[in-house]
Amino acid sequence: MKPVVKNILAFVAGAVLGSVVNMLIIMLSSFVIPPPPGGCNNRRGT
């Protein structure tokens, strides 16, 4: 495989993996540091 193609694939794979790790950290952060009382309003319009 050409080095240019290999570098592009490595960049795309790293971006996807980094995005997944970032999403997991954001999703799990509320379990590590709970939001303050009244700070987690999941319902809209209330």
N, C-alpha and C positions, 0 to 999 in steps of 0.2 A: 504494500500500500504506500502511496506517495506521502511524504512527510506533511505536506500541506493539508491533505485530507485527514490524516491522522490527528493533526493539531486542531482542526475544526471539530472533529468528532469528540476529542478530549474536552474542548471548550464547552460544547453543547452538553455533554454528559456532566461536567462539573457544574454548569449553571442549573441543570435540572436537579441534581443531587443537592446543591446548596439551597435551592428553593424549597425542596421537600424538608430538609433539616430546619430551615427557618420557619416553615409552617408548623412543624411539630413543636418547636420551642414556643411559638406564640400560643398554640392550643394548650400546651401543658403549663404555661406560666401562671394561669389562674389557680392551679392546684398547689404550686410552690408558694406563691404570694397571693393570698385571697384578696379579692377586691374589698374596699371599704363598704360598710353598711349603706345600702341604697345606691351603690356605685355600679351595680351590674343590673341594668334594665334591658332585658332581652325583648320586651314587648314594645311595639311601636304604637304611638298614638295615645299612650297613657301617661 
